[in-house]
């Protein structure tokens, strides 16, 4: 049941929201679309669900056209389930009646509710509880069970964990992933949380200013972002000027470092990008390439501000060290900094 989006564009009045978005989601896959506020991710979900219509392009599910310039299939006939940010449970209905909503009044209705509660890892004792008597994570699992009632081909998840606190968010996310794996249904999540996207999806798509700028496996998207903007959105970066050598390496403030991925496009001026977690620090009384110019406690450790070079060419970077290692550093001390794993190369900035 492959979901295909071909050249989707959408504007509201004179404001463009999505621009020429194409995406293919294989049967049974989980994909997370991540982007900042205003990137168009929720609008894209609403177009797939049939709550809005695209201005151009088409949407098809298993070869059946759902939206095109010529025709559209109503939302309730698309075979697509939807889970809203707050779960949107009916407050006056019990857990069991929420899940059963929309089911035909058949003899197996009660048994089907029990099956879905089991699938969603919901204790049978919760069946008669009202939504306000549930935790946030339980409410989201009830919402997912309800969305699975009609055996949809695709489930759309619109930032379903954003209202939960940090600990419950990770726990509920993993529970939802387990439910989706057991059900085998195709799932599309939109979120502004990069960690959530990278941990939820078998594939991750990055939306920026209405364009789908990169899609791939989470590890490959994080490891080789197509540009600096995507790199910075997915995690902290250290970006420094560099000079290419003839050995698939660059010379920069870290010394000579191998190039892991080259996105420079052959530019004359290039910058090297590393993640702070790639930096390896050693306190040294001998030759060094950095100075600690600031230390900030983070409770579990410390965040060091490092300065490479002097004057107008100086570059600063931050690096976190665990609590047991923080006492080895003080402001003004010299450190030797090496890079583990190589760098990603981009065209020079500025």
N, C-alpha and C positions, 0 to 999 in steps of 0.2 A: 504494500500500500504506500508507494512512494508519493511524497508531497512535493510538488514542483511549483516554484514561483518564477515567472519569466518577465523580466524587465518591468517590475512594478514601480509606478510612480504615484504620488499622492500629494495634493496641496489642499490647504484650507484657505479659501479666498486667494489672496496674493502671496500667501506664505507657503513655500514648498516644504514638505515634511519628509518625503521619501523620494529618492531619485534613482531610477533604473536598477532596482534591487532584484537579483536573481539568486535562487537558492534551491538546492535539492536535498530533501531529508529522506533517507531510506527507511523502509519498513522496520519498525521496532527500535529505531535509533533514538537517542536522547541528544538534543542539541540545545546549547545555551547561547542566546543572543545578548551581548553585553554592550552597554553604551551609557554615556552620561545623560543627564536630563536634557530632553529636547532632541535626542539623536534619532527619534522616530521608532523606537523599539515597540512601544505599546500600540502605536498606530498600526504597525505591521501585524501584530497579533490580532488586532481587531479586524483587519482586512482578511486574514486567513479565516477567522471565525465567522465572517459574514455580517459583522456589526457595522462595517463601513465598506464602501466600494472603491476600488482603485480607479484613478483617472486613466491610466494606461497600463498595459500588461495583462497577464492572465495568471490564475491560480488553478491548479488541477490536483486531484487526489486519485491515485491509481488509474490515471488516464481519463478520469471524469472531470470535465471542466466545471469549476465552481464559480469563477468570476472571469469575465472577459468583457471587451467592449460590446459584445453581442448579446450576452445573457448572464444571469446570475442565479445561483441556487440560494434560497433563504437559509438563514443560520440554522434553523431547527431541522433542516433536511441534509445537512452536510456530513453528518456522522462525526462531528468534532465536539469534544468536551472542553469545558472552560472552567478554570479555577481562578477566582479573583484574589486580589491582594489580601483582603480581609476574610476570605472564605465565603462571605455572603450567605451564611446559613440563615434559614428562616427562624427567627427568634421564638416564635410561638409553637414550633414543632420540635418533638423529641429527636434524639439522634437517629433512631430507627425510622421515624417518619420523614426526616430530612433525606436520608439515604433512599427511601422508597418513593420520594416525590417523582412523579412522572412514570412510575412503573404501572403496567396494567394490573388490575385487581384480579390476579390469577392465584391459583392454589399455591404456587411456589413462591409467592411474593415474600413471605416471612423467611423462607429458606434462602432466598437470594440475598436478602438483607444480611442474614447471618454469614453468608459466604463473603460478601463484600466487607463486612466488619472484620472477619478473620484475615482477609487479604490485606486490609489496612492496619493490621495488628492492633485492633481496638478491642478492649476487654468487653465481653458480652454484657457485663454488668452496667456498661455505659448506655445501653440501648434506650433506656427510659429517661435518661438525663436530658436536660434542656441545654442549649448551646452555652448560656452564661455560666453553667456549672462545669464547663470543660476548660482545660488549659488551652493556650494559644496553639500549641502543637497538636493537641487532640482535635481542635476545631478544624485545622487544615487537613488532617487525615480524614475527617468526616466529609469535608468538602471534596476531597479527591475520590473517596468512595462513592459519593453522590454523582460525581462526573463520570464514573465508570459504570453507572447503572445501565445506561443505554448501549453499553459495549461499543464505545466510539473507536474510530480508527486512529484518531489523533487526540491528544490532550494538550491544551494550551495552558500554560502556567504564567500568570501575570504578576511577577514579583511576589510570590506567595509567602516568602519568609521575612520580608522587610519589616513587618510590625513586631517580630519576635525579638527577645533579647539575645545577646550573642551566643550564650551556651545553648539555649533552646533552639536557636536557628540552625546550628550545625547538626544537632540531634534530629530535628524534624526533617532537615534536608536529606540526611542519610536514610531516614525512614521512608521518605517519599521515593528516593531512588530505588530502595528495596521493593516497594510496592510496584513501581513501574516495571522493574525487571521481572517480577513474578507475573504480572499481567501481560507483558509482551507488547504493550501499546506504545505507539510512537509518541514522543513527548517533545514539546518546544517550550523552553523557559525563556522569559526575558527578565533581565536584572541589571541594576547599575553596579552591583557588587562583583568586583573582578574575582575575588577568591571563590565566591559562590559559583560563578560561571565556570571557572577552571576545575572545580571539584565535582560539579553536577554533570557536565556534558561529556559525551563521547566525542563531540565536536563542539567547537566554540566559534561563533561569528562575532566580529567586532563592527559595530555600527558607529559611524561618525558623520554628523551633519547630513543625515538621511541617506548615506551611502554605506553599503556593506564592503568594508575595505579589506577584510581578511577573514577566511574561514579555514579551519583545519583542526587537527587533534590538539587538545589543550597544551601538551608538552611542546609541540612544534610551534604553535602560535606564541607561547610565552618565550620560547628559546630563540625564535627568529622572527620578531615582529617586522612587518613590511616597512615601517617607518618609525621615526622617533616618537611621533604622537602616539601610536599604538603601544610602543615600548613603555612610555611613561604612564599610559593609562593602566597597563597591566601590572605595573610594579615600579618600585623605586629604581632610578637609573643614575649612573655616573657617566657623563658625556664629556670627552676630552678631545682636543685637537690631536691629530695623528699624521704621520708621514709614512706612506707605503714603502716597503722594501721589496726586493726582488724574490723574497722567499715566502710568499703568502703570510706575511707578518707585517706589523706596523711598529714604528718607534713612537712612543708617547711618554707621558709622565710616569707610567708604570714600568718603563723599560721597553724591551722588544717583546711583543706579545703576538702569538699566532692569531690569524683571522679564522673565526669559526663559521661565520656567514657574512657574505659581502652583498650589501644592498646599496652600495655607493653609486652604481650605474656608471662606473668609470670616471667619476668626478675628479678634478684636479685637487680640490681641497676636500679632505675627509675628516670625519670624527669617529672615534671609537666609543662604543657603548658597552659597559659592563654593569651587572647587577651588584649592589653593595655586598650581597652574600658571597660573591665570588672573590672578594678581597681577603687576602691572608696577611695578617699583621705580625710583625716580630719586633720587640723592643731591642734596640741596638745602640751600642756606643760607637760603632764604626760607621761605614758608609750607609747613608739612608736616603730615601727619596720623598719623605713626607715628615711633617711636623704636626703634632696634636695641638690644635689651637682652641679647642673647646671640649668640655665634657659635661654631659647632661644625664642625670640619673633617670632611669626608666622603671625603677622598682625591681625588676628582674635582672637588671644589668645596667649598662650605660651606653649612651650614644656618643661616639667620638666624632668630632669635626676635624677632618684632616686637610692640611694645605700642602699642595704640591707646587714647587717652584716659588718664584718671588715676583714682586712688582705686578705690572699689568698682565703678565702671562700666567700668574698664579691661578690654580684651579682648586676648588674646595669640593670635598665629598664627605658624606657621613657614613659611619660604619658602626653597627651595634655589636657589643661584646657581652657575653654572659656575666652574671654576678661574680662568679669565682675568678674571672679574668680581669675584671674592671680595675682592681687595685694595682695592676701592673703599669698603669698609665697615669700621667698627670699632664696638665697643660704645659706646653713648651718642650715636651720630650720628643726625641727623634725616633721614627719608626721606619722599618723597611716594609714596603707594601708590594706584594706580588699578586698576580691575577691567576686564579684557577680556571681552566676551561676555555680560554681564548676570548676574543671580543667579536662584536657584531659591528660591521662597518656601514656608515651612512654618509651621504653627501655633507660637506662642511656647512655649518650653520652661520648665518650672518655674513 
